[in-house]
Amino acid sequence: MSLAYRFQTVVDQLAGGNKKQFAEMTGKSASHIYRICRGSGRPSMAYLQDLYNEYRIDITWLLTGEQNDGANPAGVLNPGDQVLAPMFDVKASAGSGTLADSEGVEDYFTFNKSFLSRQLGVSGEQLAFVTVDGDSMEPTLCDGDQVLVDMTQRHVRNNAVYLLNSEQGLLTKRLKQQGNQLTVESDNRDYPAWELDLTALKDNPVLGRIVWSARAC
């Protein structure tokens, strides 16, 4: 079942299948709703969060099809089934060395607990959303992609992608560690790898592992 099919299911339940009415209900143009239902467009995370705020639509179900047992066909969440992940303003957070402070929070996004546990293997206790900036991690991550970071995973598992705090700000990079040397790699080979000597740093620069992403395109 595709995202377009699941979105159409929501339109069917909330507006009796009337896309123009659904567009008016949710503040979008009818053409935008038609594109999503046809599969030629994708809803933004901000729009999905609006759907959750207004109608309690399960964002995780819309994006992935993963659904709690007993949930209705349009993926309406029960309050106890949800985990809120803060969306941080990367620029505001850059250089701070932490995403734990609520000062840089732009919004909160809702995830299904069972999806986090079964599909991602995370508890949801320390999650954060950030937006990818630039093309250095293409084709794995593209400019504008939104990534979910598990901030409990700060010890490097070689070749995994992490959120890294550096002099350049917050970076999404593929990391390898050998002893106290950290190799920082980009998936786009136009960007050379570089090394970090962990003994020269006061704090652990690894803020968390990227466990999921929502494509911008």
N, C-alpha and C positions, 0 to 999 in steps of 0.2 A: 504494500500500500504506500503510495507516494505522498509527499507533503501536499501536493495539489489536491489529492483525493481527501486527505484528512481536513484540509482547509475547507473544501466543499462541504464536508460533513458538518463543520461548525456553522457554515452559512445555512445549511439545511435546517439545523436545529434552532438557531437563533432568529432566522429571518424567513423560514419556510422555503429556503432555496432562492429567495429574491436577492440577487446580487446588488441591485441598485439600492434596495432598502438597507441591506447590510452595510453598504458603503456609507450611507447617510448616518446609520447608527454609530459607526466607528470613525467617522471623520475622514474618510478616504474617497477618492474618485471611483466611480463605477468601473472605469477602464482599468484602474489598478487592481481592483478585486477580480475582474475577469482574467487579467494576466496571471494572477496567483493561482486561480482555479484551473487555468489551462496548463500551468507549469512553465509558462514563459517569463514569470516574475517570481520574486521571493519577498516575503514580508521582512521588514527590518526587525531587529531585536527590540527596538523601542516600541514599534507597533505591536509586537507580540506581548510586550509587557503591558501595554495599554489594554489589550484583550484580557490579560489576566486580571488587571486591576478592576476592570469594569464587569467582566463576566466569569472570572475564575477559570478561564481556559488554561489547561495544562500545557505550558510552553514545551516541556520536554516531549510530551506526546506528539504535539504538532511537528516538531523537528525530527523526531526519531521513530515515532510509532510505539515507543515503550510506554506501557500503560499499567497503572495499578490494578490489581484484582478488584473487580466490583465497580470500577469507574464506568461512567456512562459513555456512549459511543462518541461523544464530542470531547471527551477528555476533561471534564470539569473536575477540578481538584477538590478534595476534602482538605480542610485546614491542616489536619495532622499529617498529611502525606507530603508536605512541602518543605523545602529548604530554600532559604533566601541567600543568594550570592551577591555581594555588593559589586557594582561596576565602578571601578576607580578611574579617575581622570589621570592618565599616565603622566602628563606634563606636570600636574600638581604633585604627583607622587615621586617624580624623578629626583634622585639624589637623597631621598629621605632614608633609604635603606629599609623601609618597612611599608607594608600595605595594611597594617593593623589599625592605624589611626583613621577614624571615620571622616577626617577633614576633607579627603579627596574623593569621597563617594558621590557619584553622579546619580545613581539609581540602584535599585535592587532587582535581580532577576530570579525567577522562581523555578526550582528543579524538583522533579519527582524523586523521593527518597529511594525507591526501589531501583530506579534507573542508575542513580549514583552508586548504589551498592552492587547491583548485579552486573552492570555493564562497565562501569569505570573503576570499581573496587575502592571507592572512597566513601568516607563517612559523612561528608558535608559539613564538618565542624569548622574548618578553616579554609573556605573557598573564596576566590575573588575572580572577577572578570576584568580583563584589560583588552584594549584594542591594539592590534598590530599596526605598526607604523613603518612603511617602507617595504622594499622588495628583497631584503637580504635573506629571507627564509623561503623564498619561492623555490620550487612549487609547493612545498609543504604548507606554508602559511603565506597568505597574500595580504597586501596593504588593505587595511580596513577590516580584516577578519577579527572576530572577537574570540578570545581564548579563555578557558576556565583553568585557573591555577589552584592546585592543591598545595597550600602553604605548609602542610605537615611534612611534605616530602622535600627536604632540603639537603639530603645526602645524595650525591650524584650516582645515578645508575648510567653507566657509559652508553652514549649514543641517544639518550633520551633528550627531549627538548624542555628547557627550563626558562623561568623568568629570572633574569640576572640583574643585580644592581651594580652599576659601574660608574666611572667618571662621565660616561656619555649619557647616563640616565638609565631607565629601565629598558632591558633588551630581552627579546626572545631568541635564544640560541641553543644550538645542540652542544652538549658538554661531554668531555671525557676527562677523567681524573686519574693521574698516576702519582701516588704519594701526595706531595703538597703542590704539585703542578696541575693547573686546570687549563685544558685546551678548549678554547671557545671557537666554535665553527658555525658558519652560515651554510645553509643548503644551496644558496645561490653561489656558484663557484666564482662569480665576479668579485666576491668579497673574501679576502684572505683570512685564514685562521690566525688567532693570536693567543698568547699565553698569559696566565695569571699565576703569580706566586702567592699562594695562600698564606704563607708565613709572614708576608709583608703587609697583610691586611688585618685590621683590628676585628672586623666582623665578617661572618660568613656572607659572601655576596650572593649566594643562591637563595632566592626567595621562595621558590616552589616549582613543582613540575607541572608542565602543561598536560592536562588529562583529557581535554576535549576542545573542539573549536567549532564555531559557526561561521561558515564562509560568507564573505561579503558579496560574492558574485555567484 
